[in-house]
Amino acid sequence: MRIITALFLFFTLPQIPTAQGTHGVPAIRSALSVMVIPFAPGGDKNVKNLIEHDTAFRQAISYINSALIDMGYSKTLDFLTFKDIIDKKISITEDEVWSTRAKRYIEQAPVDIIIETDLTWIDPRDRPHDRQAIVQLKAVDKYTSVIYANASSIRTAPREFPGLPAAMDCALNRDGRVAFQNFLAQLDSSCAKLPKKGRITTIKFEIATESTISLYDAVGNERLLDKIKAFVSSKAFHGGYEIVGFSAKYMELQVQLPVFSDSSSAKAVNADFDKELNNYLNQWGIKTDCTAVGSWLNFILQRRDN
């Protein structure tokens, strides 16, 4: 038996869709941007070799892309193209293990949902008629780790497949089609709730250690702290946020940020928020430096001339 790897699929959520698109396909699917990325916990060397040298494995990824497109996810992106772009932007060493590298791709990806996919290719020696592909899927919110959908029974019946790509095509489009459709329906239902609820994000504002400013300093006709609260309220879902704690040097809030922007374009929890905040505070000579980890944003504030 040969167990190939595990895969992550990423979804970026764009405009709020109507309930149904053409031919009864949920419109949210055509609004989702999808990317497939190979990932193999405990199999770093194997997955790296598969990506770089195994044509059948790369074709199997393409079959997953094709299956998603056929199911209505028309904005399916190509991971290998994305990988090449990111490789040029960030420094990656040859001895860096794949799991570490994959996490860096995940950090760079403008996505909201990860679908963890375990792909098993069974290829018994001298028994080609017993070849079989098994796919397990789990959709997880990248920022909150909430599970949106789960499927463990997408598989082919044993038969003499010419190779993994053909078996993958059969698993998603024939033998395991019903299980795959049920998984997507579960994901549709969960994603449809996101526009209504938004996503809870922890945001912390800190004054830089070397800076002499205070959150209590007057900027315009209000304190800096109040200016920040007004900005956060303007961006929060229905204006909702809660102050966890604050002092002259820091403020921490729980903020309900919308998944969809007013312009009906997709946004991750930190997308454009830091740029807009920086532009907003710049009018009072204050700059920000943002660090984003999952559903947590940390802003360091100081005067622009520091």
Kinemage of the C-alpha trace (Angstrom):
@kinemage 1
@onewidth
@group {chain A} dominant
@subgroup {mainchain}
@vectorlist {calphas} color= white
{ca met a 1} P 0.000 0.000 0.000
{ca arg a 2} L 1.213 3.490 -0.827
{ca ile a 3} L -0.163 6.444 1.135
{ca ile a 4} L 0.513 9.514 -0.956
{ca thr a 5} L -0.063 12.610 1.170
{ca ala a 6} L -2.475 15.068 2.672
{ca leu a 7} L -3.779 18.179 0.970
{ca phe a 8} L -5.068 21.572 2.073
{ca leu a 9} L -7.677 23.414 0.012
{ca phe a 10} L -8.077 27.143 0.603
{ca phe a 11} L -11.174 29.246 0.099
{ca thr a 12} L -11.352 33.034 -0.075
{ca leu a 13} L -14.809 34.453 0.497
{ca pro a 14} L -15.965 37.191 -1.863
{ca gln a 15} L -19.336 38.921 -2.288
{ca ile a 16} L -22.446 37.880 -0.416
{ca pro a 17} L -24.185 35.508 -2.819
{ca thr a 18} L -27.830 34.822 -3.504
{ca ala a 19} L -29.236 31.467 -2.457
{ca gln a 20} L -29.007 29.713 -5.820
{ca gly a 21} L -26.993 30.283 -8.967
{ca thr a 22} L -27.618 28.823 -12.393
{ca his a 23} L -28.835 25.217 -12.723
{ca gly a 24} L -29.538 25.031 -8.972
{ca val a 25} L -25.884 25.311 -7.927
{ca pro a 26} L -25.543 27.430 -4.729
{ca ala a 27} L -24.286 30.864 -5.808
{ca ile a 28} L -21.833 30.972 -2.924
{ca arg a 29} L -19.715 28.409 -4.787
{ca ser a 30} L -19.085 30.730 -7.715
{ca ala a 31} L -18.198 33.442 -5.178
{ca leu a 32} L -15.531 31.324 -3.501
{ca ser a 33} L -11.908 31.404 -4.651
{ca val a 34} L -10.309 27.986 -4.200
{ca met a 35} L -6.704 26.797 -4.102
{ca val a 36} L -5.320 23.289 -3.574
{ca ile a 37} L -2.002 22.963 -1.720
{ca pro a 38} L -0.268 19.639 -0.918
{ca phe a 39} L 0.638 19.135 2.710
{ca ala a 40} L 1.879 16.007 4.454
{ca pro a 41} L 2.271 15.969 8.228
{ca gly a 42} L 5.077 13.522 8.978
{ca gly a 43} L 5.918 13.150 5.300
{ca asp a 44} L 7.932 16.235 4.449
{ca lys a 45} L 10.507 14.654 2.126
{ca asn a 46} L 7.884 12.552 0.368
{ca val a 47} L 5.520 15.422 -0.461
{ca lys a 48} L 8.364 17.648 -1.658
{ca asn a 49} L 9.509 14.922 -4.059
{ca leu a 50} L 5.946 14.318 -5.232
{ca ile a 51} L 5.399 17.989 -6.036
{ca glu a 52} L 8.685 18.377 -7.850
{ca his a 53} L 9.016 15.025 -9.610
{ca asp a 54} L 5.762 13.021 -9.628
{ca thr a 55} L 3.658 13.926 -12.683
{ca ala a 56} L 0.818 11.631 -11.571
{ca phe a 57} L 0.595 13.389 -8.214
{ca arg a 58} L 0.489 16.808 -9.854
{ca gln a 59} L -2.216 15.553 -12.193
{ca ala a 60} L -4.194 14.282 -9.195
{ca ile a 61} L -4.174 17.806 -7.786
{ca ser a 62} L -5.451 19.047 -11.145
{ca tyr a 63} L -8.302 16.536 -10.977
{ca ile a 64} L -9.313 17.942 -7.590
{ca asn a 65} L -9.297 21.413 -9.156
{ca ser a 66} L -11.415 20.175 -12.055
{ca ala a 67} L -13.900 18.480 -9.724
{ca leu a 68} L -14.354 21.704 -7.745
{ca ile a 69} L -14.842 23.719 -10.945
{ca asp a 70} L -17.410 21.189 -12.162
{ca met a 71} L -19.234 21.544 -8.845
{ca gly a 72} L -19.521 25.307 -9.265
{ca tyr a 73} L -16.260 26.638 -7.774
{ca ser a 74} L -15.366 28.554 -10.919
{ca lys a 75} L -12.657 30.635 -9.202
{ca thr a 76} L -10.342 27.702 -8.515
{ca leu a 77} L -6.706 28.867 -8.447
{ca asp a 78} L -3.579 26.906 -9.327
{ca phe a 79} L -1.350 26.222 -6.315
{ca leu a 80} L 1.812 25.600 -8.301
{ca thr a 81} L 1.530 29.043 -9.912
{ca phe a 82} L 0.872 30.623 -6.511
{ca lys a 83} L 3.816 28.708 -5.045
{ca asp a 84} L 6.190 30.079 -7.698
{ca ile a 85} L 5.046 33.630 -6.976
{ca ile a 86} L 5.511 33.256 -3.211
{ca asp a 87} L 8.895 31.560 -3.645
{ca lys a 88} L 10.081 34.740 -5.352
{ca lys a 89} L 8.738 36.941 -2.555
{ca ile a 90} L 9.990 35.111 0.538
{ca ser a 91} L 13.311 33.516 1.373
{ca ile a 92} L 13.117 29.711 1.399
{ca thr a 93} L 16.104 27.457 1.992
{ca glu a 94} L 16.475 24.068 0.356
{ca asp a 95} L 16.770 22.300 3.717
{ca glu a 96} L 13.499 23.796 5.010
{ca val a 97} L 11.047 20.931 5.624
{ca trp a 98} L 7.828 20.947 3.630
{ca ser a 99} L 5.482 21.316 6.621
{ca thr a 100} L 7.292 24.518 7.605
{ca arg a 101} L 7.277 25.770 4.039
{ca ala a 102} L 3.570 24.939 3.648
{ca lys a 103} L 2.757 27.025 6.716
{ca arg a 104} L 4.503 29.957 5.093
{ca tyr a 105} L 2.414 29.516 1.953
{ca ile a 106} L -0.677 29.435 4.163
{ca glu a 107} L 0.342 32.684 5.862
{ca gln a 108} L 0.797 34.374 2.480
{ca ala a 109} L -2.445 33.069 0.991
{ca pro a 110} L -5.348 35.591 1.060
{ca val a 111} L -7.810 32.928 2.202
{ca asp a 112} L -10.384 32.238 4.873
{ca ile a 113} L -11.079 28.501 4.843
{ca ile a 114} L -8.731 25.510 4.783
{ca ile a 115} L -10.005 22.100 3.737
{ca glu a 116} L -7.661 19.450 5.102
{ca thr a 117} L -7.616 16.526 2.680
{ca asp a 118} L -5.988 13.167 3.332
{ca leu a 119} L -5.382 11.396 0.029
{ca thr a 120} L -4.598 7.662 0.174
{ca trp a 121} L -3.521 5.713 -2.939
{ca ile a 122} L -3.692 1.945 -2.451
{ca asp a 123} L -1.598 0.101 -5.046
{ca pro a 124} L -0.986 -3.540 -3.964
{ca arg a 125} L 1.951 -5.233 -5.647
{ca asp a 126} L 0.910 -7.777 -8.299
{ca arg a 127} L -2.813 -6.950 -7.742
{ca pro a 128} L -3.588 -3.973 -10.019
{ca his a 129} L -7.324 -4.812 -9.905
{ca asp a 130} L -7.309 -3.849 -6.184
{ca arg a 131} L -6.107 -0.287 -6.699
{ca gln a 132} L -8.158 2.262 -4.789
{ca ala a 133} L -8.192 5.974 -3.899
{ca ile a 134} L -9.589 7.276 -0.596
{ca val a 135} L -10.107 10.968 0.143
{ca gln a 136} L -10.914 12.514 3.546
{ca leu a 137} L -11.934 16.174 3.741
{ca lys a 138} L -12.307 18.598 6.646
{ca ala a 139} L -13.076 22.290 6.118
{ca val a 140} L -11.655 24.528 8.859
{ca asp a 141} L -11.784 28.288 9.289
{ca lys a 142} L -8.178 29.459 8.893
{ca tyr a 143} L -8.548 32.130 11.560
{ca thr a 144} L -10.853 30.647 14.195
{ca ser a 145} L -10.291 26.871 13.642
{ca val a 146} L -14.071 26.340 13.485
{ca ile a 147} L -14.873 23.173 11.510
{ca tyr a 148} L -17.351 23.893 8.707
{ca ala a 149} L -17.608 20.499 7.013
{ca asn a 150} L -16.244 16.964 7.320
{ca ala a 151} L -16.192 13.921 5.020
{ca ser a 152} L -14.365 10.632 5.538
{ca ser a 153} L -15.948 8.298 2.992
{ca ile a 154} L -15.053 9.655 -0.447
{ca arg a 155} L -13.510 6.640 -2.157
{ca thr a 156} L -13.410 4.443 -5.229
{ca ala a 157} L -14.307 0.806 -5.408
{ca pro a 158} L -11.204 -1.387 -5.985
{ca arg a 159} L -10.470 -1.742 -9.675
{ca glu a 160} L -7.589 -1.676 -12.156
{ca phe a 161} L -7.063 2.065 -12.478
{ca pro a 162} L -4.265 3.111 -14.845
{ca gly a 163} L -2.954 5.417 -12.126
{ca leu a 164} L -3.704 7.870 -9.331
{ca pro a 165} L -5.151 10.688 -11.513
{ca ala a 166} L -7.818 8.407 -12.984
{ca ala a 167} L -8.644 7.051 -9.528
{ca met a 168} L -8.956 10.581 -8.129
{ca asp a 169} L -11.290 11.541 -10.964
{ca cys a 170} L -13.427 8.486 -10.225
{ca ala a 171} L -13.463 9.142 -6.464
{ca leu a 172} L -14.779 12.694 -6.833
{ca asn a 173} L -16.970 12.366 -9.913
{ca arg a 174} L -18.335 8.801 -9.819
{ca asp a 175} L -17.864 6.364 -6.919
{ca gly a 176} L -17.649 9.031 -4.236
{ca arg a 177} L -19.699 11.726 -5.938
{ca val a 178} L -22.587 11.645 -3.428
{ca ala a 179} L -20.227 11.902 -0.444
{ca phe a 180} L -18.357 14.748 -2.164
{ca gln a 181} L -21.619 16.573 -2.890
{ca asn a 182} L -22.768 16.123 0.717
{ca phe a 183} L -19.482 17.622 1.916
{ca leu a 184} L -19.919 20.647 -0.367
{ca ala a 185} L -23.536 21.093 0.766
{ca gln a 186} L -22.375 21.104 4.391
{ca leu a 187} L -19.749 23.706 3.499
{ca asp a 188} L -22.348 25.780 1.622
{ca ser a 189} L -24.539 25.870 4.710
{ca ser a 190} L -21.695 26.910 7.012
{ca cys a 191} L -20.340 29.579 4.657
{ca ala a 192} L -23.802 31.046 4.180
{ca lys a 193} L -23.815 31.922 7.893
{ca leu a 194} L -20.587 33.923 7.757
{ca pro a 195} L -22.080 37.060 6.143
{ca lys a 196} L -24.696 37.163 8.916
{ca lys a 197} L -22.327 36.688 11.852
{ca gly a 198} L -18.925 38.022 10.804
{ca arg a 199} L -15.805 36.738 12.562
{ca ile a 200} L -14.495 37.502 16.048
{ca thr a 201} L -10.968 38.967 15.968
{ca thr a 202} L -8.674 40.006 18.813
{ca ile a 203} L -7.016 43.368 18.119
{ca lys a 204} L -4.329 44.835 20.355
{ca phe a 205} L -2.870 48.342 20.118
{ca glu a 206} L 0.456 49.056 21.799
{ca ile a 207} L 2.598 52.170 21.995
{ca ala a 208} L 6.133 51.477 20.726
{ca thr a 209} L 8.659 51.109 23.575
{ca glu a 210} L 10.792 54.022 22.370
{ca ser a 211} L 7.791 56.299 21.754
{ca thr a 212} L 6.690 59.030 24.165
{ca ile a 213} L 3.079 59.193 22.997
{ca ser a 214} L 0.144 57.913 25.047
{ca leu a 215} L -3.280 56.613 24.126
{ca tyr a 216} L -4.585 59.388 26.367
{ca asp a 217} L -2.928 62.113 24.250
{ca ala a 218} L -5.280 64.521 22.514
{ca val a 219} L -5.444 64.215 18.738
{ca gly a 220} L -7.831 66.645 17.171
{ca asn a 221} L -10.697 67.060 19.628
{ca glu a 222} L -10.456 63.568 21.204
{ca arg a 223} L -8.009 61.218 22.863
{ca leu a 224} L -6.031 58.891 20.602
{ca leu a 225} L -7.748 55.987 22.361
{ca asp a 226} L -11.174 57.361 21.388
{ca lys a 227} L -10.099 57.931 17.787
{ca ile a 228} L -9.038 54.283 17.548
{ca lys a 229} L -12.304 53.077 19.086
{ca ala a 230} L -14.282 55.160 16.585
{ca phe a 231} L -12.311 53.671 13.703
{ca val a 232} L -12.779 50.106 14.974
{ca ser a 233} L -16.511 50.671 15.439
{ca ser a 234} L -16.792 51.916 11.847
{ca lys a 235} L -15.205 48.694 10.570
{ca ala a 236} L -16.835 46.219 12.956
{ca phe a 237} L -19.853 44.121 12.010
{ca his a 238} L -22.849 46.218 13.124
{ca gly a 239} L -20.334 48.331 15.056
{ca gly a 240} L -19.796 45.518 17.536
{ca tyr a 241} L -16.665 45.324 19.694
{ca glu a 242} L -15.719 44.775 23.345
{ca ile a 243} L -12.809 46.321 25.225
{ca val a 244} L -10.854 43.613 27.059
{ca gly a 245} L -8.436 46.027 28.733
{ca phe a 246} L -6.627 49.337 28.273
{ca ser a 247} L -4.125 51.748 29.773
{ca ala a 248} L -2.063 54.689 28.559
{ca lys a 249} L 0.175 52.304 26.602
{ca tyr a 250} L -2.121 49.556 25.273
{ca met a 251} L -5.700 48.624 24.409
{ca glu a 252} L -7.077 45.172 23.574
{ca leu a 253} L -10.438 44.575 21.943
{ca gln a 254} L -12.601 41.707 20.732
{ca val a 255} L -13.991 42.872 17.395
{ca gln a 256} L -16.602 41.288 15.161
{ca leu a 257} L -15.247 41.948 11.669
{ca pro a 258} L -17.404 41.259 8.601
{ca val a 259} L -16.280 38.612 6.156
{ca phe a 260} L -17.506 40.677 3.233
{ca ser a 261} L -16.614 44.296 2.572
{ca asp a 262} L -18.965 47.092 1.531
{ca ser a 263} L -17.523 46.814 -1.969
{ca ser a 264} L -18.618 43.150 -2.080
{ca ser a 265} L -15.060 41.892 -2.395
{ca ala a 266} L -13.445 39.163 -0.319
{ca lys a 267} L -11.410 40.093 2.717
{ca ala a 268} L -9.557 38.037 5.295
{ca val a 269} L -9.852 39.384 8.852
{ca asn a 270} L -6.786 41.607 8.491
{ca ala a 271} L -7.148 42.468 4.788
{ca asp a 272} L -6.890 46.252 4.300
{ca phe a 273} L -7.736 46.881 7.978
{ca asp a 274} L -4.119 47.739 8.802
{ca lys a 275} L -3.705 49.956 5.717
{ca glu a 276} L -6.925 51.827 6.424
{ca leu a 277} L -6.003 52.294 10.096
{ca asn a 278} L -2.552 53.556 9.147
{ca asn a 279} L -4.063 56.054 6.699
{ca tyr a 280} L -6.610 57.129 9.308
{ca leu a 281} L -4.008 57.797 12.028
{ca asn a 282} L -1.545 59.332 9.596
{ca gln a 283} L -3.556 62.574 9.609
{ca trp a 284} L -2.414 63.050 13.208
{ca gly a 285} L 1.182 62.049 12.488
{ca ile a 286} L 0.933 58.509 13.867
{ca lys a 287} L 2.070 55.371 12.022
{ca thr a 288} L 1.314 51.724 12.738
{ca asp a 289} L 3.135 48.419 12.319
{ca cys a 290} L 0.799 45.399 12.124
{ca thr a 291} L 1.465 41.738 12.911
{ca ala a 292} L -1.257 39.224 12.057
{ca val a 293} L -1.445 35.681 13.426
{ca gly a 294} L -4.668 33.791 12.795
{ca ser a 295} L -7.574 35.796 14.243
{ca trp a 296} L -5.211 38.050 16.230
{ca leu a 297} L -3.952 41.459 15.077
{ca asn a 298} L -1.308 43.451 16.942
{ca phe a 299} L -0.588 47.105 16.122
{ca ile a 300} L 2.481 49.003 17.337
{ca leu a 301} L 1.931 52.770 17.303
{ca gln a 302} L 4.468 55.594 17.215
{ca arg a 303} L 4.889 59.082 15.800
{ca arg a 304} L 5.664 59.153 12.110
{ca asp a 305} L 8.850 61.175 12.658
{ca asn a 306} L 10.333 58.563 15.077
